[in-house]
């Protein structure tokens, strides 16, 4: 460890690490464009200049290793003048179109400009204009004239995806980021360059001009597109006279699982949260009141006592699985979790994507839930009622020649109206909380519980009255029922925020 003084304050930091890393770790505001924790230093933007006592001139913090006893100034007339001059160079050819820029509200250049207060232009020659609305491919749009040439996107395709689609062409103030001739940005993680871009140069074609970022509310959640379970932010907003809408997923830093990135398919899977959000309960194809449909569910469970099969989705949370397991025991049913389409051998890679497309299949053996095809086939032979929980893949039951009564509890239904006894909508992934175990055994808590405008309840809220208790929240279920499983015994519900790992 080393002791350094920053603006009069003594800090204990790691000797030899980059100065910018320790400044940011200690909540010291240091302007920067090209540096990013996942991409390292590049030293081209020069915005992170600081004064170091004993040095003849200011130094860039992203390329300065820490030594014991350093005295550093990030503020003051001299260093502020240097930063102001560098920012002026960045703005020479930058368009002043903040009111219509999709990055407005999340733009580092905008923030630094407001800090510096350089409000009068000294430019007497015309700005050099770059191309606008350049379609790079993979849902990414580039406005070259907004680019500050931090090269984060170039280094991402070079060092992270190793696909090398992007580069810097031309020289001086004609330098631009672009794809190489005849190529497009096409790797499965390409949209991460939008998150990496500190200004409005790279934007998402999917999100572009759809919503101002200051209207959005963000919730912490887990991506359920595959077994990796990447940590994400869910950005949503409710307009007047309209339903609550999810507008995008963004990666949320989790060093243990996905770092700073997510795959494009997982990022765009938010659209499922907006589909079929308003469908109603159905009893033999007829629209029903939600409360009446809940009562119908209870009556069906009592009618087919001992003659039913519960078929659950591997996307259910730990809490939901253990509650359905308790329900199946209470009504003397069989519990199965076989899914025909769970694995996709064309999806996975050696970075973040997994062939296992479930969000929580690793919990099935932990809870003793059978996920084999044979077990489901055997159970269906004597079954008179199938209760599908969290899924509605009608084709599976048809392929096993099951033709009797079906009940579906799901957030999006594939059955036709007349095929089922009851369809009861439940809250979808981002509209209910839950904990999940990923492919490597990390346990995570997804806190996103966006309000459903159509009264769709969470599965926990539906099951609590049927089971005759008051366990409505994940914390209550965890402390009352998941505690009994040996591998989870050492974990408290509050410890899930640290992403603990269990041995499976």
N, C-alpha and C positions, 0 to 999 in steps of 0.2 A: 504494500500500500504506500501511497505518497500523499503528502499534504501540499495543496496548492491554495493560493488566494485568488478569488475571483470577485472583482468589484468590491474588495474590502472584506469579503467573507471567506473564512478558511474552510476548505472542503477536504475530506478524506476520500481518495479515489484510487483506482488501480493504476499503478505505474506502468508505463509503456503502452497503454491504450490510447486511442485517438481522442484528442481533446473534445471534439464535437460530441462524441458519444457520452462522455461524462457530464458535459454541460447540459445536454438534453435530458439525461437521466436525473439530474438535479433540478429540473424544471427551470433552467435558465434559458430564456428566449434567445436563440441565435439564428438569424436568417440563413436559409440554405435552399438551394434548388437541386443541385446534382447529387448531393449525398442522400443515401437511403440505407437504413439498417440492413436490408436484405441484399443490397447491391454494392455496398461499400463506398469508398471514396472515388472521386474522379478528378476533382480539383479544377473543373472548367468554369464554374459560375462565379467564383471568388466572393460570393455574398457572405460567407462565414468568417470574414476578416476579424481578427482581434489584435489588441496590443499586448505584447509580451515584454515585460521589463528586461532590458539587456539586449533586445533585438533592434536592429537599425530601422526596420520597417515593419508594418503590420504583417501578420502571418494568417494563413487560412487554417481554421480549426480542424477541418476534415483531414488534413495531412500533417498534423503536428502531434507527435507522441508526447505523452505526459512525462515530466520529470519532477522529482521532488523539489519543492521550494519555488516553483514557478509562481510569478505574480502576473495576473492577467486582467485586462480591462476590456469589457465588452461594450462599455458606454463611455461617453466623453466627447468633447468637441472635435478632437482630432480623428478618432475612429468613426464617429458619426459622419464626418465629412467624406471619408473614404467610402463608406457604405452608400452614401447618397450619390456619389459619383458613379459607382458601379451600377446602382439601380437605374441611374439616368441612361447609362449605356444600354441596359436591358430594354428600356422603354423607347429608345430612339425610333425603332421601326415597329413598335408594338401598336396595334390598333386600339383606340380608346372606345371599345364597344362593350364595356362591362354590362350595361343595361340589357343587352340581348345575348350575352355569353352564357352558355349552359353551365359554366364552372363558377359563375358569380355566387358568392357565399361560401365557396370552398377553395378559393384561389389564393395561393401563397403570394403571388405577385401583387394582387390586390391588397392583401393584408400588409405586406411590407411597404407598399406605396403609401398607405394611410398612416403607417408609423413614422415614415420619413418626413412626410409633409412637403414634398417637392411638387408644388402645384402649378408652377409656371414653366412652360416649355421654352427652351433656348434654341430649338432646332430651326434653322433657316432654310434648309433644303427639303425636298419632298421625301416622304418615307419610302423605303424599299418595300414593296408589297409582295407577299407570298400568295400562293394559291389557296383558295377557300374550298371547303367541303370536298376534300380529297378522300374518296372511298378507298381505304387501305385493305378492305376485306375483313372478314370475321367480326362484323358489327362495329367496326372502329372507323370513326371519321376524323380526319386531320384538317385543322385550319393552320396552315404553315406560318401565317403572319403573326399568330399568337405565340409561337414556339420560342422558348428561351434557350434552346439547345443544351439542356441539362444532360441529355443523352441517357436518361433513366430507361426509356423505352428500348433504346439500342442495346444497352447492357443487359436488359431483361431477356431479349431474344438471343443474345450472345451467351450469357452466363447461366441463365436459369432454364429456358426451354431448349437452348442450343440449336435453334432453328435459323438464326441469322437472317431474318427477313428484312430488318430495318438497318439503315445506315445514314450517315451525314454526307450529303452531296454538295458540290460547289464550295466556294471559299468566301471568307470575309462576311459582309452583311448580306451576301446572296446564299449563304449556307442554309440548307433545309434538311429536315428529316423526311425520308421517303423510303419506299420499298425499292429493292433493286429491280432493274428493267426486266419485265416479263414475269415478275413474281407478285404474290399477294401475301398479306398477313393471314396465315391460315392455321396456326397451331392451336391446339385445344385449350390453351390458357391465354390467348391473345388479348382478351378484354381486360386483363390485369394492367395493361399499359395505361388504361384510362384512370385507374386508381393511382398509379405511379406518377402520372403527369401532374406537376404542381400548379399548372395554369390551365387554361381552357383550350389548349391545342388539340389534345386527343379526347374525344368524347364518344359516348356510347350511342350508336344509332338507335338502339332499343329505348334508351331513356331520354335522348336529345329532345329538348323543348317540350317535354311532357309535364314537368312540374318543377317549380322553383324549390331549391333545396331547403330554404328557410321555412317552408310550409311542412316539411316532412318530420315525422316523429320516428325515432329509431328504437328498435327493441333488439335485445341480444337473443340469438337463437342458434340452432344447430341445423346445418343443411341435411336433408333426408334423401338426397339424390343417390347416395351410395354409402357403403359401410365405413368410409373414411370419417364421416361426420364432421366436416369442416365447420369451424366457428364463423358465424356470419352476423351481420347487422341486417335487420329487416326494416326498410324504410317505407312508411305508409302514411296516408292522409285521407281525411274524409272531407269532401267538398259538400257545400250546402245542397240539400235535396238529393244527394247521391250516397251510395254505399261506401263504406270504408274500403280503400283500395291499397294493395301492396304495389309499389312502383319499382322496387329493385331490391336485390340482395347485394351486399358488399362484404368482402372478407373482413373478419375480425381477428386481430393478432392472437394467435395461440401457438407458441413455440413448440409445444408437444405434438401438435397434430398437423396444422396446415401453414404455419408461419404467417406470412402476409398475403397469401394467395388462395384462390379457389379456381376450379375449372369453369369454363364458359357454360357448359351444360348445366352444372349446378347453379350457377349465377342466374341463368335464364329460367330455371324451374319455378321461379316465383309466380309465373303466369297461372300455374295450377291452383294457386291460392285464390285467384279471382274468378275461376271457372266454377260454375254450378253452385256459387255461394248462396243463391237464393232459392234452391229447390226445396219443396215442401214435403212433409211426411205423407206417405201414401199407404193406404190400406186397400189391398187388391186393386190397385190402380187409381183409387179415388183419393183426392186431396183431403187431408185430415188436419185437425188442430194438433199442435205439438203435444199438449198435455194428454189428450185422448190417445194419441199414438203410444205414449209412454205407458199408459194403463193397458193398452192392447199388448204391449211387449210382456208385461207381467202376467197377463192372463194366458198368453201362449206358453210361457215358461212353466206355469202350473199345469196346463193341459197336457203337455208332452213330457212331464216329469219322468226321468229315467230313459227317455227315448230320443234324446237330442245330441247333436254334435256341435260344438263351438269351433269354428274355423277362424283363427285370428291372423292378422297381418303382422309380419316381422317389423313393420314400421311403428307399431305401438310402443309407447314408452314402458319402462320398467314398472311404473306404478299401474299403468293400465293393464299390463299383462298379468300382474299378480292379482288384480281385482277380478279379471275375467276368469282366472284360474280358480279363485274362491267361489265365483258364481257357478262354474261348471261342477264343482264338488257339491255345492248346496243343492243343485237340481239334478244331481246324479247323472251328469252328462259326460261326454268324452271331449277332450281338448286336443286339437291338432293345429299345426302351423305350416303344413306343406304348401309351397308356392312353386308353381311350374316355371315361372319366368323370373325367379329370384336372381339367377346368375346370367351374366351377359359377357361372354368371352371376348367380345369385340370392344368392350368399353374400357377396361382397365389399362393402366400403364405403370411405369416405375416411379411415378412422382406422387400424385394425389388420388387419381381415379382408381376405383376398385371394381373388379368383376362382380362382386357381391353387391347387388343394387338395393339391399335392405338397409334400414337405419339402425336396427337393433336386434339382428338375428343372433348376435353373440350372447344375448340374454336368455335365449331359449334353452340351451343345455343347463345353464345356471339354475333356471327355475324348474327344470325337469319336464319341459314341454316337448312332445314328440313332433318332429317336422318331416317325417318320412312319408312318402307316397303310399306305402303299404298300410301304414297305420290309418290314414284317412280312408283308403278304400275299404278296409275292414270295418271301420266305424260306420260308414255310410250304408252298409248292408242292412243293419237293423234300425237305422235312424228314421224317424218320422218328421223330424224338424232339424234343419241346419240353420244355425245362427252365425252369420258371417260378420265379424267385428273388425272394422277398419279397412274393409276390402269389399269388392263387389264383382270379382272376376267370375262372371256367370259361366264362361266357357269351361272352367275347371270342373264344375258340377255336372255340366252336360257331357263332358268327355268321360266321366265316371258313371254315366247313366243314372244319375240321381234325378227323380222326377217328383218328389214329394214336397212338403212345405218348406219355404225358405223365408228367413228374416234377415234383413240387411241393416247394419248400423255402420254408416260410412259418411264421408264428406263429399263424395261424388259417385253416382250410381251408374253402372253399366247395364243392369237388368232392365228389360222392358216392364212396363207397369203391371201387366197381368201375370207375370211369372212369379211374383212374390206375394207372400201373405202380408208383409209389413216392411216398409222402408222408413227408417228413422234417421234423419240427418244428425251427424255429430260434428263438433268443431274440428276444423282442419288443422294441419300441422302448426301453423304460426298463430293459431287462435286458441291454443291450449298449451299449458306448460308440461314439462316432462323430462325425465332423465334417460339417457341412452348410453349404451356401451359400444364403442367403435371397434373396428377390425383388430386393433392392437391392444384392446383391453382397457382403454381409457374411459372413465365414466364422466359424462358431461351433463350439465343441466341446461335445458333450453327454457328460458324464462318468458319468451314471447307469448303473450296471451291477448292478442288484439280482439277487441270487442266485436262480436258478430251481430250485425244489424237485424238478422232474421230470427234471432232467438235460439240458434242451434247451441245446445249445451255440450259441455265436454263429456267425454265418456265417464269420467270419475263422478261428475254430477248426476248422471243418469243412473249409475250403478249403486250409489250410496243408499238411496231409499229402498231399492230392490234387495240389497244385502242387509238392510235393517240397521245401518250405523250412520255415523256422521263424518266419514272420511272423505271430504270433498277436495282437499288440496294434496299436492304431491308430497309436501312435507309431512302431513298427517299420515298418509299411506306409508311413506318411507319409515317413519318412526314406529308405526304400529305393526307393519307386516313385513317389510323388507329386511328389518333388523334380524330376523330369524335365519337368514341365509348366511352361511359361514363366511363366504368371501366378501360379503358386504358388512359384516358385523363391526368391523373396525372403522367403517366410514359413517360419519354423521352427514345429515343432509346439507349442512352448511359447508362441509369440506368439499362439496362437489364443485364449488367455484374455482378450486385450485386444480381441477382436472386430475384426480388421482387415478392410478393404474392398479388394476386387480389382476390376479393370476387366474386364468380360465382353464 
